[in-house]
Amino acid sequence: MTFIQTPNAPVPGGHYSQAVVHNDLVFISGILPITPNGQKLTDATVAEQTKQILANLDAILQAAGSQRDQVLKVSVFITDMSAWATVNALYSDFFGNHRPARSVVPVNPLHYGFAIELEATAVI
């Protein structure tokens, strides 16, 4: 088992790793819209928050030896389903023709008042 920690994504704010690699699988912790230098995008639009989360996902995948076309499953937690069209468009652009399994879960307010969080599982 390998614990992933890259400076190209935000440092975990608690007792967890950005991701854990076991055998050929990468389990990525919930990703919030925080820049690698720690700036919390609480007041950013859902589009800006989503773009940061996807950039963080790319950085963590790379550090784990994987990439976006090797993502198996994504869970998206969103506080306002009326923003889903915006999120889905950015998500579609990010993944292109690759279509990982996905769950979309409407939730109450997220940590720091963020609008969105994403977690994923990938293969190496």
Backbone as XML, in Angstrom:
<?xml version="1.0"?>
<chain id="A" units="angstrom">
  <residue number="1" name="MET">
    <atom name="N" x="0.845" y="-1.168" z="0.000"/>
    <atom name="CA" x="0.000" y="0.000" z="0.000"/>
    <atom name="C" x="0.897" y="1.239" z="0.000"/>
  </residue>
  <residue number="2" name="THR">
    <atom name="N" x="0.547" y="2.194" z="-0.853"/>
    <atom name="CA" x="1.311" y="3.435" z="-0.961"/>
    <atom name="C" x="0.382" y="4.616" z="-0.724"/>
  </residue>
  <residue number="3" name="PHE">
    <atom name="N" x="0.808" y="5.550" z="0.114"/>
    <atom name="CA" x="0.033" y="6.753" z="0.389"/>
    <atom name="C" x="0.566" y="7.877" z="-0.494"/>
  </residue>
  <residue number="4" name="ILE">
    <atom name="N" x="-0.329" y="8.526" z="-1.222"/>
    <atom name="CA" x="0.054" y="9.566" z="-2.181"/>
    <atom name="C" x="-0.039" y="10.937" z="-1.522"/>
  </residue>
  <residue number="5" name="GLN">
    <atom name="N" x="0.998" y="11.738" z="-1.732"/>
    <atom name="CA" x="1.027" y="13.119" z="-1.258"/>
    <atom name="C" x="1.803" y="13.933" z="-2.283"/>
  </residue>
  <residue number="6" name="THR">
    <atom name="N" x="1.111" y="14.742" z="-3.066"/>
    <atom name="CA" x="1.767" y="15.587" z="-4.055"/>
    <atom name="C" x="1.594" y="17.058" z="-3.683"/>
  </residue>
  <residue number="7" name="PRO">
    <atom name="N" x="2.620" y="17.871" z="-3.883"/>
    <atom name="CA" x="2.483" y="19.307" z="-3.629"/>
    <atom name="C" x="1.641" y="20.007" z="-4.702"/>
  </residue>
  <residue number="8" name="ASN">
    <atom name="N" x="1.271" y="19.272" z="-5.755"/>
    <atom name="CA" x="0.479" y="19.844" z="-6.846"/>
    <atom name="C" x="-1.018" y="19.791" z="-6.595"/>
  </residue>
  <residue number="9" name="ALA">
    <atom name="N" x="-1.399" y="19.354" z="-5.398"/>
    <atom name="CA" x="-2.793" y="19.349" z="-4.953"/>
    <atom name="C" x="-2.785" y="19.785" z="-3.488"/>
  </residue>
  <residue number="10" name="PRO">
    <atom name="N" x="-3.933" y="20.223" z="-2.977"/>
    <atom name="CA" x="-3.938" y="20.723" z="-1.599"/>
    <atom name="C" x="-3.559" y="19.659" z="-0.571"/>
  </residue>
  <residue number="11" name="VAL">
    <atom name="N" x="-2.883" y="20.090" z="0.458"/>
    <atom name="CA" x="-2.496" y="19.221" z="1.562"/>
    <atom name="C" x="-3.774" y="18.797" z="2.289"/>
  </residue>
  <residue number="12" name="PRO">
    <atom name="N" x="-3.904" y="17.526" z="2.653"/>
    <atom name="CA" x="-5.093" y="17.101" z="3.397"/>
    <atom name="C" x="-5.263" y="17.922" z="4.677"/>
  </residue>
  <residue number="13" name="GLY">
    <atom name="N" x="-6.511" y="18.261" z="4.968"/>
    <atom name="CA" x="-6.811" y="19.060" z="6.136"/>
    <atom name="C" x="-7.137" y="18.223" z="7.361"/>
  </residue>
  <residue number="14" name="GLY">
    <atom name="N" x="-6.920" y="16.941" z="7.273"/>
    <atom name="CA" x="-7.221" y="16.038" z="8.382"/>
    <atom name="C" x="-6.342" y="14.806" z="8.314"/>
  </residue>
  <residue number="15" name="HIS">
    <atom name="N" x="-6.751" y="13.785" z="9.003"/>
    <atom name="CA" x="-5.975" y="12.545" z="9.096"/>
    <atom name="C" x="-6.343" y="11.608" z="7.942"/>
  </residue>
  <residue number="16" name="TYR">
    <atom name="N" x="-5.890" y="11.957" z="6.745"/>
    <atom name="CA" x="-6.122" y="11.138" z="5.557"/>
    <atom name="C" x="-5.080" y="11.476" z="4.502"/>
  </residue>
  <residue number="17" name="SER">
    <atom name="N" x="-5.002" y="10.648" z="3.476"/>
    <atom name="CA" x="-4.076" y="10.860" z="2.359"/>
    <atom name="C" x="-4.848" y="11.392" z="1.161"/>
  </residue>
  <residue number="18" name="GLN">
    <atom name="N" x="-4.146" y="12.062" z="0.252"/>
    <atom name="CA" x="-4.791" y="12.495" z="-0.984"/>
    <atom name="C" x="-5.321" y="11.281" z="-1.737"/>
  </residue>
  <residue number="19" name="ALA">
    <atom name="N" x="-4.544" y="10.197" z="-1.698"/>
    <atom name="CA" x="-4.965" y="8.951" z="-2.334"/>
    <atom name="C" x="-4.167" y="7.810" z="-1.722"/>
  </residue>
  <residue number="20" name="VAL">
    <atom name="N" x="-4.684" y="6.609" z="-1.918"/>
    <atom name="CA" x="-3.995" y="5.398" z="-1.501"/>
    <atom name="C" x="-3.964" y="4.461" z="-2.699"/>
  </residue>
  <residue number="21" name="VAL">
    <atom name="N" x="-2.778" y="3.935" z="-2.984"/>
    <atom name="CA" x="-2.630" y="2.953" z="-4.055"/>
    <atom name="C" x="-2.472" y="1.582" z="-3.419"/>
  </residue>
  <residue number="22" name="HIS">
    <atom name="N" x="-3.291" y="0.655" z="-3.889"/>
    <atom name="CA" x="-3.190" y="-0.732" z="-3.428"/>
    <atom name="C" x="-3.331" y="-1.624" z="-4.657"/>
  </residue>
  <residue number="23" name="ASN">
    <atom name="N" x="-2.345" y="-2.493" z="-4.833"/>
    <atom name="CA" x="-2.262" y="-3.301" z="-6.055"/>
    <atom name="C" x="-2.307" y="-2.345" z="-7.244"/>
  </residue>
  <residue number="24" name="ASP">
    <atom name="N" x="-3.253" y="-2.487" z="-8.139"/>
    <atom name="CA" x="-3.323" y="-1.606" z="-9.307"/>
    <atom name="C" x="-4.435" y="-0.567" z="-9.200"/>
  </residue>
  <residue number="25" name="LEU">
    <atom name="N" x="-4.952" y="-0.357" z="-7.992"/>
    <atom name="CA" x="-6.059" y="0.579" z="-7.817"/>
    <atom name="C" x="-5.620" y="1.825" z="-7.055"/>
  </residue>
  <residue number="26" name="VAL">
    <atom name="N" x="-6.194" y="2.965" z="-7.447"/>
    <atom name="CA" x="-5.952" y="4.244" z="-6.790"/>
    <atom name="C" x="-7.284" y="4.705" z="-6.201"/>
  </residue>
  <residue number="27" name="PHE">
    <atom name="N" x="-7.314" y="4.877" z="-4.889"/>
    <atom name="CA" x="-8.502" y="5.359" z="-4.192"/>
    <atom name="C" x="-8.240" y="6.807" z="-3.799"/>
  </residue>
  <residue number="28" name="ILE">
    <atom name="N" x="-8.970" y="7.739" z="-4.429"/>
    <atom name="CA" x="-8.725" y="9.164" z="-4.240"/>
    <atom name="C" x="-9.737" y="9.719" z="-3.248"/>
  </residue>
  <residue number="29" name="SER">
    <atom name="N" x="-9.224" y="10.362" z="-2.217"/>
    <atom name="CA" x="-10.079" y="10.968" z="-1.192"/>
    <atom name="C" x="-10.922" y="12.077" z="-1.792"/>
  </residue>
  <residue number="30" name="GLY">
    <atom name="N" x="-11.941" y="12.487" z="-1.041"/>
    <atom name="CA" x="-12.773" y="13.595" z="-1.480"/>
    <atom name="C" x="-11.924" y="14.819" z="-1.768"/>
  </residue>
  <residue number="31" name="ILE">
    <atom name="N" x="-12.127" y="15.395" z="-2.944"/>
    <atom name="CA" x="-11.356" y="16.563" z="-3.385"/>
    <atom name="C" x="-12.254" y="17.794" z="-3.294"/>
  </residue>
  <residue number="32" name="LEU">
    <atom name="N" x="-11.773" y="18.791" z="-2.597"/>
    <atom name="CA" x="-12.483" y="20.056" z="-2.460"/>
    <atom name="C" x="-11.830" y="21.118" z="-3.336"/>
  </residue>
  <residue number="33" name="PRO">
    <atom name="N" x="-12.545" y="22.208" z="-3.630"/>
    <atom name="CA" x="-11.978" y="23.275" z="-4.450"/>
    <atom name="C" x="-11.014" y="24.163" z="-3.661"/>
  </residue>
  <residue number="34" name="ILE">
    <atom name="N" x="-9.835" y="23.599" z="-3.441"/>
    <atom name="CA" x="-8.750" y="24.293" z="-2.748"/>
    <atom name="C" x="-7.537" y="24.228" z="-3.666"/>
  </residue>
  <residue number="35" name="THR">
    <atom name="N" x="-6.846" y="25.331" z="-3.840"/>
    <atom name="CA" x="-5.663" y="25.349" z="-4.701"/>
    <atom name="C" x="-4.518" y="24.616" z="-4.001"/>
  </residue>
  <residue number="36" name="PRO">
    <atom name="N" x="-3.499" y="24.218" z="-4.758"/>
    <atom name="CA" x="-2.347" y="23.558" z="-4.137"/>
    <atom name="C" x="-1.670" y="24.395" z="-3.046"/>
  </residue>
  <residue number="37" name="ASN">
    <atom name="N" x="-1.760" y="25.723" z="-3.140"/>
    <atom name="CA" x="-1.148" y="26.567" z="-2.103"/>
    <atom name="C" x="-2.089" y="26.827" z="-0.924"/>
  </residue>
  <residue number="38" name="GLY">
    <atom name="N" x="-3.266" y="26.196" z="-0.936"/>
    <atom name="CA" x="-4.172" y="26.263" z="0.203"/>
    <atom name="C" x="-5.298" y="27.273" z="0.126"/>
  </residue>
  <residue number="39" name="GLN">
    <atom name="N" x="-5.424" y="27.994" z="-0.994"/>
    <atom name="CA" x="-6.505" y="28.970" z="-1.127"/>
    <atom name="C" x="-7.839" y="28.243" z="-1.284"/>
  </residue>
  <residue number="40" name="LYS">
    <atom name="N" x="-8.776" y="28.532" z="-0.397"/>
    <atom name="CA" x="-10.112" y="27.931" z="-0.434"/>
    <atom name="C" x="-11.003" y="28.763" z="-1.356"/>
  </residue>
  <residue number="41" name="LEU">
    <atom name="N" x="-11.563" y="28.149" z="-2.375"/>
    <atom name="CA" x="-12.377" y="28.856" z="-3.355"/>
    <atom name="C" x="-13.850" y="28.890" z="-2.942"/>
  </residue>
  <residue number="42" name="THR">
    <atom name="N" x="-14.104" y="29.189" z="-1.703"/>
    <atom name="CA" x="-15.462" y="29.194" z="-1.150"/>
    <atom name="C" x="-16.376" y="30.149" z="-1.901"/>
  </residue>
  <residue number="43" name="ASP">
    <atom name="N" x="-15.903" y="31.317" z="-2.250"/>
    <atom name="CA" x="-16.735" y="32.325" z="-2.908"/>
    <atom name="C" x="-16.699" y="32.239" z="-4.425"/>
  </residue>
  <residue number="44" name="ALA">
    <atom name="N" x="-16.000" y="31.261" z="-4.968"/>
    <atom name="CA" x="-15.922" y="31.095" z="-6.417"/>
    <atom name="C" x="-17.216" y="30.492" z="-6.954"/>
  </residue>
  <residue number="45" name="THR">
    <atom name="N" x="-17.432" y="30.651" z="-8.236"/>
    <atom name="CA" x="-18.609" y="30.043" z="-8.870"/>
    <atom name="C" x="-18.461" y="28.523" z="-8.854"/>
  </residue>
  <residue number="46" name="VAL">
    <atom name="N" x="-19.550" y="27.834" z="-9.070"/>
    <atom name="CA" x="-19.483" y="26.371" z="-9.127"/>
    <atom name="C" x="-18.587" y="25.932" z="-10.292"/>
  </residue>
  <residue number="47" name="ALA">
    <atom name="N" x="-18.558" y="26.693" z="-11.371"/>
    <atom name="CA" x="-17.677" y="26.365" z="-12.506"/>
    <atom name="C" x="-16.217" y="26.465" z="-12.082"/>
  </residue>
  <residue number="48" name="GLU">
    <atom name="N" x="-15.847" y="27.536" z="-11.395"/>
    <atom name="CA" x="-14.464" y="27.706" z="-10.930"/>
    <atom name="C" x="-14.095" y="26.634" z="-9.908"/>
  </residue>
  <residue number="49" name="GLN">
    <atom name="N" x="-15.026" y="26.300" z="-9.026"/>
    <atom name="CA" x="-14.774" y="25.251" z="-8.048"/>
    <atom name="C" x="-14.567" y="23.908" z="-8.741"/>
  </residue>
  <residue number="50" name="THR">
    <atom name="N" x="-15.390" y="23.626" z="-9.729"/>
    <atom name="CA" x="-15.279" y="22.361" z="-10.461"/>
    <atom name="C" x="-13.954" y="22.274" z="-11.210"/>
  </residue>
  <residue number="51" name="LYS">
    <atom name="N" x="-13.550" y="23.341" z="-11.863"/>
    <atom name="CA" x="-12.271" y="23.351" z="-12.588"/>
    <atom name="C" x="-11.102" y="23.073" z="-11.645"/>
  </residue>
  <residue number="52" name="GLN">
    <atom name="N" x="-11.136" y="23.657" z="-10.437"/>
    <atom name="CA" x="-10.054" y="23.424" z="-9.480"/>
    <atom name="C" x="-10.056" y="21.976" z="-9.005"/>
  </residue>
  <residue number="53" name="ILE">
    <atom name="N" x="-11.215" y="21.440" z="-8.739"/>
    <atom name="CA" x="-11.301" y="20.050" z="-8.315"/>
    <atom name="C" x="-10.739" y="19.126" z="-9.397"/>
  </residue>
  <residue number="54" name="LEU">
    <atom name="N" x="-11.082" y="19.373" z="-10.643"/>
    <atom name="CA" x="-10.592" y="18.524" z="-11.732"/>
    <atom name="C" x="-9.083" y="18.679" z="-11.923"/>
  </residue>
  <residue number="55" name="ALA">
    <atom name="N" x="-8.553" y="19.884" z="-11.726"/>
    <atom name="CA" x="-7.093" y="20.083" z="-11.778"/>
    <atom name="C" x="-6.422" y="19.312" z="-10.654"/>
  </residue>
  <residue number="56" name="ASN">
    <atom name="N" x="-7.023" y="19.336" z="-9.451"/>
    <atom name="CA" x="-6.481" y="18.577" z="-8.324"/>
    <atom name="C" x="-6.537" y="17.077" z="-8.612"/>
  </residue>
  <residue number="57" name="LEU">
    <atom name="N" x="-7.630" y="16.626" z="-9.219"/>
    <atom name="CA" x="-7.754" y="15.215" z="-9.585"/>
    <atom name="C" x="-6.630" y="14.814" z="-10.535"/>
  </residue>
  <residue number="58" name="ASP">
    <atom name="N" x="-6.380" y="15.612" z="-11.552"/>
    <atom name="CA" x="-5.285" y="15.329" z="-12.493"/>
    <atom name="C" x="-3.946" y="15.207" z="-11.774"/>
  </residue>
  <residue number="59" name="ALA">
    <atom name="N" x="-3.663" y="16.139" z="-10.864"/>
    <atom name="CA" x="-2.388" y="16.137" z="-10.138"/>
    <atom name="C" x="-2.241" y="14.884" z="-9.272"/>
  </residue>
  <residue number="60" name="ILE">
    <atom name="N" x="-3.309" y="14.501" z="-8.607"/>
    <atom name="CA" x="-3.252" y="13.322" z="-7.739"/>
    <atom name="C" x="-3.124" y="12.056" z="-8.575"/>
  </residue>
  <residue number="61" name="LEU">
    <atom name="N" x="-3.862" y="11.980" z="-9.667"/>
    <atom name="CA" x="-3.741" y="10.817" z="-10.561"/>
    <atom name="C" x="-2.307" y="10.675" z="-11.056"/>
  </residue>
  <residue number="62" name="GLN">
    <atom name="N" x="-1.722" y="11.779" z="-11.506"/>
    <atom name="CA" x="-0.346" y="11.751" z="-12.008"/>
    <atom name="C" x="0.618" y="11.280" z="-10.923"/>
  </residue>
  <residue number="63" name="ALA">
    <atom name="N" x="0.469" y="11.797" z="-9.723"/>
    <atom name="CA" x="1.358" y="11.406" z="-8.620"/>
    <atom name="C" x="1.221" y="9.926" z="-8.292"/>
  </residue>
  <residue number="64" name="ALA">
    <atom name="N" x="0.039" y="9.376" z="-8.545"/>
    <atom name="CA" x="-0.213" y="7.961" z="-8.259"/>
    <atom name="C" x="0.186" y="7.049" z="-9.419"/>
  </residue>
  <residue number="65" name="GLY">
    <atom name="N" x="0.604" y="7.642" z="-10.546"/>
    <atom name="CA" x="0.977" y="6.841" z="-11.712"/>
    <atom name="C" x="-0.199" y="6.481" z="-12.593"/>
  </residue>
  <residue number="66" name="SER">
    <atom name="N" x="-1.258" y="7.271" z="-12.520"/>
    <atom name="CA" x="-2.457" y="7.021" z="-13.312"/>
    <atom name="C" x="-2.772" y="8.265" z="-14.129"/>
  </residue>
  <residue number="67" name="GLN">
    <atom name="N" x="-3.916" y="8.274" z="-14.764"/>
    <atom name="CA" x="-4.356" y="9.431" z="-15.542"/>
    <atom name="C" x="-5.866" y="9.378" z="-15.716"/>
  </residue>
  <residue number="68" name="ARG">
    <atom name="N" x="-6.437" y="10.460" z="-16.223"/>
    <atom name="CA" x="-7.894" y="10.586" z="-16.261"/>
    <atom name="C" x="-8.590" y="9.497" z="-17.060"/>
  </residue>
  <residue number="69" name="ASP">
    <atom name="N" x="-7.962" y="8.969" z="-18.108"/>
    <atom name="CA" x="-8.633" y="7.912" z="-18.881"/>
    <atom name="C" x="-8.527" y="6.538" z="-18.212"/>
  </residue>
  <residue number="70" name="GLN">
    <atom name="N" x="-7.992" y="6.509" z="-16.993"/>
    <atom name="CA" x="-7.929" y="5.275" z="-16.219"/>
    <atom name="C" x="-8.828" y="5.343" z="-14.976"/>
  </residue>
  <residue number="71" name="VAL">
    <atom name="N" x="-9.647" y="6.386" z="-14.903"/>
    <atom name="CA" x="-10.600" y="6.513" z="-13.798"/>
    <atom name="C" x="-11.740" y="5.531" z="-14.024"/>
  </residue>
  <residue number="72" name="LEU">
    <atom name="N" x="-12.029" y="4.754" z="-12.988"/>
    <atom name="CA" x="-13.083" y="3.742" z="-13.053"/>
    <atom name="C" x="-14.426" y="4.270" z="-12.563"/>
  </residue>
  <residue number="73" name="LYS">
    <atom name="N" x="-14.394" y="5.028" z="-11.462"/>
    <atom name="CA" x="-15.628" y="5.457" z="-10.793"/>
    <atom name="C" x="-15.428" y="6.823" z="-10.168"/>
  </residue>
  <residue number="74" name="VAL">
    <atom name="N" x="-16.433" y="7.674" z="-10.287"/>
    <atom name="CA" x="-16.418" y="9.012" z="-9.696"/>
    <atom name="C" x="-17.699" y="9.200" z="-8.893"/>
  </residue>
  <residue number="75" name="SER">
    <atom name="N" x="-17.569" y="9.795" z="-7.726"/>
    <atom name="CA" x="-18.728" y="10.236" z="-6.951"/>
    <atom name="C" x="-18.638" y="11.751" z="-6.836"/>
  </residue>
  <residue number="76" name="VAL">
    <atom name="N" x="-19.718" y="12.421" z="-7.197"/>
    <atom name="CA" x="-19.780" y="13.874" z="-7.135"/>
    <atom name="C" x="-20.829" y="14.253" z="-6.089"/>
  </residue>
  <residue number="77" name="PHE">
    <atom name="N" x="-20.430" y="15.075" z="-5.139"/>
    <atom name="CA" x="-21.326" y="15.567" z="-4.104"/>
    <atom name="C" x="-21.567" y="17.042" z="-4.392"/>
  </residue>
  <residue number="78" name="ILE">
    <atom name="N" x="-22.827" y="17.438" z="-4.531"/>
    <atom name="CA" x="-23.148" y="18.797" z="-4.958"/>
    <atom name="C" x="-24.284" y="19.356" z="-4.095"/>
  </residue>
  <residue number="79" name="THR">
    <atom name="N" x="-24.145" y="20.615" z="-3.713"/>
    <atom name="CA" x="-25.130" y="21.212" z="-2.816"/>
    <atom name="C" x="-26.325" y="21.814" z="-3.546"/>
  </residue>
  <residue number="80" name="ASP">
    <atom name="N" x="-26.199" y="22.067" z="-4.839"/>
    <atom name="CA" x="-27.280" y="22.707" z="-5.596"/>
    <atom name="C" x="-27.423" y="22.012" z="-6.943"/>
  </residue>
  <residue number="81" name="MET">
    <atom name="N" x="-28.420" y="21.161" z="-7.063"/>
    <atom name="CA" x="-28.598" y="20.401" z="-8.306"/>
    <atom name="C" x="-28.925" y="21.301" z="-9.500"/>
  </residue>
  <residue number="82" name="SER">
    <atom name="N" x="-29.344" y="22.529" z="-9.267"/>
    <atom name="CA" x="-29.591" y="23.429" z="-10.398"/>
    <atom name="C" x="-28.288" y="23.807" z="-11.093"/>
  </residue>
  <residue number="83" name="ALA">
    <atom name="N" x="-27.149" y="23.575" z="-10.447"/>
    <atom name="CA" x="-25.838" y="23.846" z="-11.044"/>
    <atom name="C" x="-25.300" y="22.633" z="-11.798"/>
  </residue>
  <residue number="84" name="TRP">
    <atom name="N" x="-26.045" y="21.537" z="-11.818"/>
    <atom name="CA" x="-25.528" y="20.302" z="-12.389"/>
    <atom name="C" x="-25.166" y="20.436" z="-13.868"/>
  </residue>
  <residue number="85" name="ALA">
    <atom name="N" x="-25.939" y="21.162" z="-14.656"/>
    <atom name="CA" x="-25.637" y="21.296" z="-16.089"/>
    <atom name="C" x="-24.237" y="21.887" z="-16.290"/>
  </residue>
  <residue number="86" name="THR">
    <atom name="N" x="-23.883" y="22.879" z="-15.501"/>
    <atom name="CA" x="-22.552" y="23.497" z="-15.583"/>
    <atom name="C" x="-21.475" y="22.491" z="-15.208"/>
  </residue>
  <residue number="87" name="VAL">
    <atom name="N" x="-21.676" y="21.798" z="-14.097"/>
    <atom name="CA" x="-20.703" y="20.809" z="-13.639"/>
    <atom name="C" x="-20.550" y="19.696" z="-14.662"/>
  </residue>
  <residue number="88" name="ASN">
    <atom name="N" x="-21.661" y="19.189" z="-15.175"/>
    <atom name="CA" x="-21.621" y="18.086" z="-16.129"/>
    <atom name="C" x="-20.903" y="18.474" z="-17.416"/>
  </residue>
  <residue number="89" name="ALA">
    <atom name="N" x="-21.080" y="19.713" z="-17.871"/>
    <atom name="CA" x="-20.391" y="20.169" z="-19.084"/>
    <atom name="C" x="-18.878" y="20.190" z="-18.865"/>
  </residue>
  <residue number="90" name="LEU">
    <atom name="N" x="-18.425" y="20.699" z="-17.727"/>
    <atom name="CA" x="-16.991" y="20.728" z="-17.421"/>
    <atom name="C" x="-16.448" y="19.317" z="-17.232"/>
  </residue>
  <residue number="91" name="TYR">
    <atom name="N" x="-17.204" y="18.477" z="-16.568"/>
    <atom name="CA" x="-16.843" y="17.079" z="-16.349"/>
    <atom name="C" x="-16.695" y="16.360" z="-17.701"/>
  </residue>
  <residue number="92" name="SER">
    <atom name="N" x="-17.652" y="16.575" z="-18.602"/>
    <atom name="CA" x="-17.605" y="15.959" z="-19.935"/>
    <atom name="C" x="-16.393" y="16.423" z="-20.726"/>
  </residue>
  <residue number="93" name="ASP">
    <atom name="N" x="-16.100" y="17.722" z="-20.672"/>
    <atom name="CA" x="-14.905" y="18.242" z="-21.352"/>
    <atom name="C" x="-13.638" y="17.620" z="-20.777"/>
  </residue>
  <residue number="94" name="PHE">
    <atom name="N" x="-13.588" y="17.469" z="-19.459"/>
    <atom name="CA" x="-12.418" y="16.906" z="-18.778"/>
    <atom name="C" x="-12.175" y="15.461" z="-19.209"/>
  </residue>
  <residue number="95" name="PHE">
    <atom name="N" x="-13.206" y="14.652" z="-19.199"/>
    <atom name="CA" x="-13.039" y="13.226" z="-19.498"/>
    <atom name="C" x="-13.126" y="12.898" z="-20.990"/>
  </residue>
  <residue number="96" name="GLY">
    <atom name="N" x="-13.693" y="13.778" z="-21.799"/>
    <atom name="CA" x="-13.787" y="13.506" z="-23.233"/>
    <atom name="C" x="-14.584" y="12.243" z="-23.503"/>
  </residue>
  <residue number="97" name="ASN">
    <atom name="N" x="-14.021" y="11.356" z="-24.316"/>
    <atom name="CA" x="-14.714" y="10.114" z="-24.678"/>
    <atom name="C" x="-14.711" y="9.076" z="-23.563"/>
  </residue>
  <residue number="98" name="HIS">
    <atom name="N" x="-13.877" y="9.265" z="-22.568"/>
    <atom name="CA" x="-13.821" y="8.324" z="-21.443"/>
    <atom name="C" x="-15.040" y="8.562" z="-20.551"/>
  </residue>
  <residue number="99" name="ARG">
    <atom name="N" x="-15.736" y="7.499" z="-20.201"/>
    <atom name="CA" x="-16.964" y="7.623" z="-19.412"/>
    <atom name="C" x="-16.916" y="6.710" z="-18.189"/>
  </residue>
  <residue number="100" name="PRO">
    <atom name="N" x="-16.245" y="7.162" z="-17.114"/>
    <atom name="CA" x="-16.210" y="6.324" z="-15.912"/>
    <atom name="C" x="-17.610" y="6.196" z="-15.303"/>
  </residue>
  <residue number="101" name="ALA">
    <atom name="N" x="-17.813" y="5.146" z="-14.528"/>
    <atom name="CA" x="-19.055" y="5.042" z="-13.763"/>
    <atom name="C" x="-19.133" y="6.264" z="-12.860"/>
  </residue>
  <residue number="102" name="ARG">
    <atom name="N" x="-20.377" y="6.695" z="-12.556"/>
    <atom name="CA" x="-20.494" y="7.931" z="-11.788"/>
    <atom name="C" x="-21.754" y="7.922" z="-10.941"/>
  </residue>
  <residue number="103" name="SER">
    <atom name="N" x="-21.638" y="8.523" z="-9.760"/>
    <atom name="CA" x="-22.781" y="8.812" z="-8.903"/>
    <atom name="C" x="-22.796" y="10.311" z="-8.664"/>
  </residue>
  <residue number="104" name="VAL">
    <atom name="N" x="-23.993" y="10.886" z="-8.624"/>
    <atom name="CA" x="-24.167" y="12.293" z="-8.294"/>
    <atom name="C" x="-25.072" y="12.333" z="-7.067"/>
  </residue>
  <residue number="105" name="VAL">
    <atom name="N" x="-24.569" y="12.923" z="-6.001"/>
    <atom name="CA" x="-25.283" y="12.906" z="-4.733"/>
    <atom name="C" x="-25.555" y="14.332" z="-4.265"/>
  </residue>
  <residue number="106" name="PRO">
    <atom name="N" x="-26.825" y="14.742" z="-4.207"/>
    <atom name="CA" x="-27.128" y="16.050" z="-3.630"/>
    <atom name="C" x="-26.925" y="15.990" z="-2.118"/>
  </residue>
  <residue number="107" name="VAL">
    <atom name="N" x="-26.256" y="17.011" z="-1.574"/>
    <atom name="CA" x="-25.913" y="17.018" z="-0.152"/>
    <atom name="C" x="-26.227" y="18.372" z="0.482"/>
  </residue>
  <residue number="108" name="ASN">
    <atom name="N" x="-26.255" y="18.367" z="1.797"/>
    <atom name="CA" x="-26.341" y="19.610" z="2.559"/>
    <atom name="C" x="-25.011" y="20.330" z="2.432"/>
  </residue>
  <residue number="109" name="PRO">
    <atom name="N" x="-24.877" y="21.513" z="2.990"/>
    <atom name="CA" x="-23.620" y="22.255" z="2.838"/>
    <atom name="C" x="-22.382" y="21.411" z="3.130"/>
  </residue>
  <residue number="110" name="LEU">
    <atom name="N" x="-21.382" y="21.619" z="2.294"/>
    <atom name="CA" x="-20.099" y="20.934" z="2.433"/>
    <atom name="C" x="-19.158" y="21.760" z="3.306"/>
  </residue>
  <residue number="111" name="HIS">
    <atom name="N" x="-18.055" y="21.148" z="3.672"/>
    <atom name="CA" x="-17.048" y="21.812" z="4.500"/>
    <atom name="C" x="-16.651" y="23.155" z="3.879"/>
  </residue>
  <residue number="112" name="TYR">
    <atom name="N" x="-16.465" y="24.173" z="4.689"/>
    <atom name="CA" x="-16.089" y="25.533" z="4.290"/>
    <atom name="C" x="-17.137" y="26.213" z="3.420"/>
  </residue>
  <residue number="113" name="GLY">
    <atom name="N" x="-18.312" y="25.619" z="3.257"/>
    <atom name="CA" x="-19.346" y="26.206" z="2.419"/>
    <atom name="C" x="-19.153" y="25.950" z="0.937"/>
  </residue>
  <residue number="114" name="PHE">
    <atom name="N" x="-18.313" y="24.976" z="0.581"/>
    <atom name="CA" x="-18.101" y="24.652" z="-0.831"/>
    <atom name="C" x="-19.374" y="24.119" z="-1.462"/>
  </residue>
  <residue number="115" name="ALA">
    <atom name="N" x="-19.456" y="24.245" z="-2.784"/>
    <atom name="CA" x="-20.626" y="23.796" z="-3.542"/>
    <atom name="C" x="-20.470" y="22.370" z="-4.065"/>
  </residue>
  <residue number="116" name="ILE">
    <atom name="N" x="-19.242" y="21.861" z="-4.093"/>
    <atom name="CA" x="-18.995" y="20.577" z="-4.762"/>
    <atom name="C" x="-17.789" y="19.871" z="-4.157"/>
  </residue>
  <residue number="117" name="GLU">
    <atom name="N" x="-17.823" y="18.548" z="-4.191"/>
    <atom name="CA" x="-16.721" y="17.692" z="-3.795"/>
    <atom name="C" x="-16.745" y="16.471" z="-4.703"/>
  </residue>
  <residue number="118" name="LEU">
    <atom name="N" x="-15.591" y="15.904" z="-4.956"/>
    <atom name="CA" x="-15.488" y="14.755" z="-5.860"/>
    <atom name="C" x="-14.521" y="13.740" z="-5.277"/>
  </residue>
  <residue number="119" name="GLU">
    <atom name="N" x="-14.851" y="12.466" z="-5.401"/>
    <atom name="CA" x="-13.912" y="11.396" z="-5.070"/>
    <atom name="C" x="-13.893" y="10.413" z="-6.228"/>
  </residue>
  <residue number="120" name="ALA">
    <atom name="N" x="-12.814" y="9.657" z="-6.360"/>
    <atom name="CA" x="-12.681" y="8.783" z="-7.514"/>
    <atom name="C" x="-11.866" y="7.543" z="-7.192"/>
  </residue>
  <residue number="121" name="THR">
    <atom name="N" x="-12.035" y="6.552" z="-8.031"/>
    <atom name="CA" x="-11.220" y="5.347" z="-8.012"/>
    <atom name="C" x="-10.689" y="5.165" z="-9.428"/>
  </residue>
  <residue number="122" name="ALA">
    <atom name="N" x="-9.405" y="4.853" z="-9.526"/>
    <atom name="CA" x="-8.756" y="4.669" z="-10.836"/>
    <atom name="C" x="-7.895" y="3.427" z="-10.805"/>
  </residue>
  <residue number="123" name="VAL">
    <atom name="N" x="-7.428" y="3.049" z="-11.966"/>
    <atom name="CA" x="-6.501" y="1.927" z="-12.107"/>
    <atom name="C" x="-5.180" y="2.480" z="-12.617"/>
  </residue>
  <residue number="124" name="ILE">
    <atom name="N" x="-4.110" y="1.766" z="-12.307"/>
    <atom name="CA" x="-2.783" y="2.154" z="-12.807"/>
    <atom name="C" x="-2.467" y="1.283" z="-14.009"/>
  </residue>
</chain>
